[in-house]
Amino acid sequence: MTKTLLSIGHGFSARALAARLIPQGWRIIGTTRSDAKASEIAATGVDPVIWPGTDIGPMLAQADALLVSAGPGPQGDPTLAEMRSDIATAAAHLDWVGYLSTTGVYGDHQGGWVDETSALTPSTKRGQARVEAEAAWQAIPDLKLHIFRLAGIYGPGRGPFAKVRKGTARRIIKKGQVFSRIHVEDIAQVLEASLAKPDPGAIYNLCDDDPAPPEDVIAYAAELLGLPLPPAVDFETAEMTPMARSFYAESKKVRNDRIKQALGVQLLYPTYRVGLNALLQEELQDRDVSDI
């Protein structure tokens, strides 16, 4: 029997999950805002839907599972703003609901460790919006909700190599600054494992085993490429967009024990070194194939 996943805001992480589920016989319905992205989604075997603009209530009524990747905006969670009553009605028949949040909900811990039981003390507007969105989803009665708090996402097409090659990469130095990150394929395998083993109410941190200063990641990318070390720039004097600077307002190391113990996940890319090596090898292989 075919199972159906409705994926709202079908982006980078959701596409990686769909690539795992479609070969297993799942039907994936993915929403997007543009015709161009709809065509891209269709090429991956996903049924695209332009939303907002299409009534997806009937699709939700047919779905076995719901994945929400769309983040909150100035008016709060866009999915709940449009569809809260539909989702509340569907709660009884949905086997699994996944909400992709962020480790930004924990705020700044001055480089210290956090886990899923840590207090939610966001120091940015984006982080506070996520805390409110999580609470809004949790408030829907009987919803088999799973919250996934994602660290910084990287993967094919989303890594430091392009900037290093262009010579625009910088090593922003802020004493004590550390970030956690996660490869998109590890996000996908965690979501797949949760779908196979639902645990309504569960919250999971999605990150690798090696939180590290951002300048170390840039330096390693340059080393892999055999290119000069990008210049070091002091955070206080660096020219940065307000958005980029806001990321440096928080420093923490995120624990991932729960995905391993509760879901049996073994990370494919447990460190940024393993992940960047793999990305570079994929790039080289793709280049070789295109040259044939």
N, C-alpha and C positions, 0 to 999 in steps of 0.2 A: 504493500500500500504506500503510495507516494505521500511524503510529508511535505508541508509547505512552511517556509520561513518568510515572514514579511520583514524586510530590512528597511528601516526608515533612516534616510540620510546615508545612502549606500556608498560609502567612501572607501578609503585605503584599507582599513582593517576589515570591513565587511566583505570587501572583494576577496581578501585572502581566505576568509572563512568560507565564502561561497565556492571557491576553487576546491575546497576539501569536501563540501557537502554534495555538490552536483554529481560527482562520480558515484556517490552512494544512493542516488535516486531522488534526492531532495529537489523540490521546486523552490526556487528563490525569486521573490518579487522584491525589486529594489526601487526605492523612490529617489528622485533627483529633481533639481529645479530647472535644468536646461536640456534642450533637445540634443545638443552636442554630447553631453554626458550620457544621455539616454542611449545614444547610438553606441558609445563605448561600452556601456553596461550590457547591452544586448549582445555585443560581440563576445562576451564572456559566458553566455548561456543563461544569463539572468533576464527575467521579464521586467523591462523598465516601465516605470510609471512616473509621469510628471506630477509632482506634488510639492506644495499646494496647487490646486487647480483641477484635481481629479478626486472624486469620492472614493476613498480607499476603505471606507467602512465595510463594504461587502467582502473585500479581500481579507481584512482583519477577521471577519466572521468565519472565513474558511481556513485561516492559518492555524497551524499547530504551535508555532513559536513566533516570537516577536523580538527583533533586535533593534535597539534605538541608538544610533550613533550621533544624531543631531543634537548639538549642544544648545544651552540656553542663550537667549539674546536679551536685549534690553527689557523686553516684555515678559521674561521668564521662559519656561520650557515651551518651545514651539509645538511639539507633538501634543502635549497635554492641553495647550491652548486650543488646538483644533479638534482634538479627538478624545478628550478625557471621558466623556460619557460612553463613547464606543468602546474604549479600552476597559472601562469598569464593567460594561456588559459582557465583554469577551473574556474577562478574568476567569470565569468558571471553566471555559474549555481550552484555554491556552495552557500547554504543558510546561512552557518555559518562556520567561521574559528576561532579556538581557539589556542592561543599561550601561553604556560606556561612559564612565566618568573620568576623573583625573586625580592623580596624587596631589594636585594642587589644593585639594580640600584640607590637607593637613597643615598647610601654612609653613612658616619658617621654624626649623628646629636647630638652627645654628650648626648644621652638619651632623646632628644626632640621628639616631635610628627611630623609625616609626613603623607600626604594623597596623592591621585592620582595627585594632582596639584603641588606637591613639585618638586623642581629642581632635575634633575638627576645628582648627583655628586659622582659617585662611587669612592671608594678609593682602590679597589682591581682590579687586572686584570680580574678576573671572572666577577665582576660587570660591568666593562667597556665593556667586550665582550657581555654581555646581552644588554646593551644600544645600541650597534651597531647592534645586531641581531634584536631588536625591530624595530629600524629605517629601517632596510632592509625589514622587513615584511610590515611595514607601507608604504613603497615606491611602492608596487605593486598596480597598478591602479585597482580600482573597487573591490578590495578584501574585503569581509565582515568580517573584522578582529576584534577580541576581544582579548585583552591582559590581562592575569591574573598574577598578581605579587604575588608569593607565599612566605609566611614566612616559618620558619623552620617546616618541615613536620614530624608528628609522627602518629602512628597508630598501628594496630596489627603487632607484630614482629619488630616494630620500636619504641621502647621506652627505658627508662632508666633502666627497671627492670633487664635485663640480667646482666648488668655491676654491679648493686648493689648486686645482688645475688652472683656474682663471687668474689665480694670484690675488683673489679678493678675500681669502680667509684670514682671520686674525685670531690670535690666542688672547682672549680677554682674561686678564688676571685679576681675580678678587680673592684675597686671602681666605682660606677656609671654605671656598665655594665648592659644592659637590652636587651632582645630579645623578638620578637613576634614569635608566633608559630601557627600551624593550624593542626587540626585532618584531616586525609585523607578523612573521610566521609563528612566533611564539604566542602572540595574541590570538592568532587563529586556532592554534592547537589547544589553548586554554578554553576558548569558547566552545570548541568541538567537544572537549572533555566534559564541560559543564552540561552541554546539551544531552550528553549520554548519561549523565549522573546528576539530575536536577536536585537542588537543595534550596528550596524557596527561602528567601531571607538572607542568603549567603552574600558576603562581601569579600572580594578578592583583590589583592594588589597584584598588578601585572608589571613586573620589572625583572631585570636580570640579576646575576649574583655579584655584580661589580660596579657599585656606584663610584663615580670618578669625576675629577675636575674636568670641566669642558675643554680646557686647553690641552689636556693630555690626549683627548680624542682627536683633536685637530692635528696635534703633533704626530700621532701614530698614523693618521691618514696620509700625511705628507711623507712619512718614512716608507709606507707601503708603495707609494707612487714614485719614490726616488726623487722627490722634489724638495726644494729648500724649506726649512722650517719657517712657517708663517710668523710674521712679526708679533712680539708680545706687546700688548697695549694695556695700560692700567685702566681698570674699570671706571675709576672716578673721572678720568679725563677722556674716555673713549667716546667717539661719536656713535650713538646708537638710537634707534627709534624708541619711543616710549614703550612699545610692546616688548621689544627685545630687552630693554633695561628692566622691565618688570619681572622677567624670568629670574633675574639675579637677586630679587628681593627675598627669595626663599632658598634655603640650603638644607638638604636633608638626605638621609640614606633610607631607602625603603626596603623593608623585609618582604620576602616572597615565599616564606615557609608554607603558607596555607595552600597555594596552588599545587605544591609538591605533595603535601601530606593528605589533603582532602581529595584531590583530583588525580593524583599519581603522575603529574606532569614532570617530564624530564626536559629541561630547556634545550632547544636545538642550538641556541646561541647564548651561552651562559655569561659571556663577557663581550665587551665592545670589540676586543681584539679578534675574537672568533667571528663575530658578526661582520666586521669590516673586511677581514680576509675573504669571507665567503662572498660578500657583495662584489669585491674586486674580481674574484675568479669568475663570477657570473657575467660581469661586464666583458671580461676578456673572451669568454666563451661565446657570448652573443656577437661580439665583434668578429670572431673567427668565422662563425656561421654566416654572417652577412657578407663576408668577403668571398665566400665560396661561389 
